[in-house]
Amino acid sequence: MRTMTRRSITRQYPEAEPDLPPRSRGVIALLEENCTVCMLCARECPDWCIYIDSHKETLPAEGGGRARTRNVLDRFAIDFALCMYCGICIEACPFDALFWSPEFEYAEYDIAELTHEKDRLREWMWTVPPPQAPDAHADPPKEVQAAEKSANRGAGR
């Protein structure tokens, strides 16, 4: 009886935006400049929903050295109809090219349109919140400790 007398707290979604946590997971965003086309994200994806195409580009060497080749990203697409939002691709990326974006309004009328290319993934990059500040009482990251240790050794010589 008590629950029948209380007012419901349901929000009418299109009119009232939901209050999402600041680091909520919505879609995967791509920072194209950081992508080196290493294909780790596509290989680690359990659903095989990431499609990557690239080509090699030769850069002339400065000072008469050997010419360098590098991979250039042609296509990066994620099929969100297959994606299970596990985040393995984000964790596997060693170059911080993939991020969680809090965007959740990307519904389509046709399931074939849920494959989003790098342009759309790039648009979502601007909605990614900045990382949280480190805890003041926490130990510094191991990478920072190792860098400081090697810098102190080099300064002591």
Secondary structure, DSSP 8 states (H G I E B T S, - for coil): -HHHHS------TTTS-----TT---EEEE-GGG-----HHHHH-TT--EEEEEEEEEE--TTS---EEEEEEEEEEEETTT-----HHHHH-TT--EEEE-------SSGGGGEE-HHHHHHHHTT--------TTS---HHHHHHHHHHHHHHT-
